[in-house]
Amino acid sequence: MQSQLSELLKDNVTVEDLYGKLGQISKAQVEDYKVASAIRFEPAGPQSDEVLQYFQGLGERIFQRLSREVYALFCGKDEGKDREELLKAFGLGELALAAALTPILISNFLVSPVAAPILAALVIKYVAKPIAEPIYEDFCDAWRSKLPVDPATPAP
């Protein structure tokens, strides 16, 4: 898992690349889980623009759907073992944080083991990367500002 996360967190991998891969894997899982688990990550390659946009849009919708719930676990008021693990990993760098988040995504949010590292990398790239030296409070503030608007749910 560490080597996969290292690949996903490389500087040349964009948020759009991760959205595309998440969309591709999610679509493949619906059709055949064995195929999805065999897909290897590579930054955007020679796919048609329409196909790439489709997978990126699908991946972004999946990420946005989970973003509010993962934010609540990470930055909410409830204390718990999982949050404690994330806070410990926060000061240890991107890879440690993604490695701590991946099994939590699998166990708490029922994200497939194939998609969880991609979602963990998205949290890092989407939220933490724009902050020069992320401090926990800055991380949570930046994430809160990027949460999707849900008219049925008050902002955290």
C-alpha positions in Angstrom: 0.0 0.0 0.0 2.9 2.4 0.8 4.3 2.2 -2.7 0.9 2.7 -4.3 0.3 5.7 -2.1 3.7 7.1 -2.9 2.9 6.9 -6.6 -0.5 8.6 -6.1 1.1 11.4 -4.1 3.8 12.3 -6.6 3.9 15.9 -7.7 3.2 15.0 -11.4 -0.1 13.4 -10.4 -2.9 15.9 -10.5 -6.3 16.0 -8.7 -7.8 15.5 -12.2 -5.7 12.4 -12.7 -6.9 11.0 -9.4 -10.6 11.8 -10.2 -10.1 10.0 -13.5 -8.6 6.9 -12.0 -11.3 6.9 -9.2 -14.0 7.1 -11.9 -12.4 4.4 -14.0 -12.0 2.0 -11.1 -15.5 2.7 -9.8 -17.0 2.0 -13.2 -14.9 -1.2 -13.6 -16.0 -2.4 -10.1 -19.6 -2.3 -11.1 -18.8 -4.5 -14.0 -16.1 -6.8 -12.7 -14.2 -6.4 -9.4 -11.3 -8.5 -10.6 -10.8 -6.1 -13.6 -10.9 -3.1 -11.3 -8.3 -4.5 -8.9 -5.9 -5.1 -11.8 -6.0 -1.5 -13.0 -2.7 0.2 -12.3 -2.4 3.9 -11.7 -0.8 6.0 -14.5 -1.3 9.7 -15.0 -3.7 10.6 -17.8 -2.7 8.9 -20.9 -3.9 8.6 -24.5 -7.7 8.4 -23.9 -10.2 10.4 -25.8 -11.2 13.7 -24.2 -14.8 12.5 -23.8 -13.8 9.3 -22.0 -11.3 11.2 -19.8 -13.9 13.8 -18.9 -16.5 11.1 -18.2 -14.2 9.3 -15.7 -13.0 12.6 -14.1 -16.5 13.7 -13.6 -17.5 10.4 -12.1 -14.5 10.4 -9.8 -15.1 14.0 -8.7 -18.8 13.2 -7.9 -17.7 10.2 -5.8 -15.1 12.2 -4.0 -17.5 15.1 -3.3 -20.2 12.7 -2.1 -17.8 11.3 0.6 -16.0 14.5 1.3 -18.4 15.9 3.9 -18.5 12.6 5.8 -14.8 12.2 5.9 -14.4 15.8 6.9 -16.7 15.2 9.8 -14.6 12.3 11.0 -11.4 14.2 10.5 -12.3 17.7 11.6 -15.6 17.2 13.5 -16.3 17.4 17.2 -16.6 13.7 17.9 -13.5 12.1 19.4 -12.7 8.6 18.6 -9.9 6.1 17.9 -10.0 6.7 14.2 -9.7 10.5 14.6 -6.9 10.0 17.1 -5.0 7.9 14.5 -5.5 10.6 11.9 -4.3 13.3 14.2 -1.2 11.2 15.1 -0.4 10.8 11.4 -1.1 14.4 10.5 2.3 15.6 11.7 4.2 12.8 10.1 3.7 13.9 6.5 1.5 13.2 3.5 2.3 9.5 3.1 1.7 8.7 6.8 -1.6 10.6 6.7 -2.8 8.8 3.5 -1.7 5.5 5.0 -3.7 6.2 8.1 -6.7 7.4 6.2 -6.9 4.5 3.7 -8.0 1.7 6.1 -10.4 4.1 7.8 -12.1 4.8 4.4 -12.4 1.0 4.0 -13.8 0.2 7.4 -15.9 3.3 8.2 -17.1 4.3 4.8 -17.1 0.9 3.0 -14.9 2.2 0.3 -13.4 -0.6 -1.7 -9.7 -1.5 -1.0 -9.0 -0.6 -4.6 -10.5 2.9 -4.5 -9.5 3.8 -0.9 -5.9 4.8 -1.6 -7.0 7.0 -4.4 -9.6 8.8 -2.2 -6.9 9.2 0.5 -4.5 10.7 -2.0 -7.3 13.0 -3.2 -7.8 14.3 0.4 -4.1 15.1 0.5 -3.9 16.7 -2.9 -7.3 18.5 -2.8 -7.0 19.9 0.7 -3.5 19.7 2.1 -1.2 20.4 -0.9 -2.4 24.0 -1.4 -1.3 24.8 2.1 2.4 25.4 2.4 2.9 23.8 5.8 -0.4 22.4 6.8 -1.4 22.9 10.4 -4.4 20.8 11.5 -6.6 23.9 12.0 -5.6 25.3 8.6 -6.2 21.9 7.0 -9.7 21.7 8.5 -10.5 25.4 7.5 -9.3 24.8 3.9 -11.3 21.6 3.7 -14.4 23.2 5.1 -14.2 26.0 2.5 -14.1 23.3 -0.3 -17.0 21.2 1.0 -19.8 20.7 -1.5 -22.9 22.7 -0.8 -25.7 20.5 0.5 -28.9 22.5 1.1 -30.3 19.7 3.3 -27.3 19.7 5.7 -26.1 22.8 7.7 -22.4 23.5 7.2 -20.1 22.0 9.9 
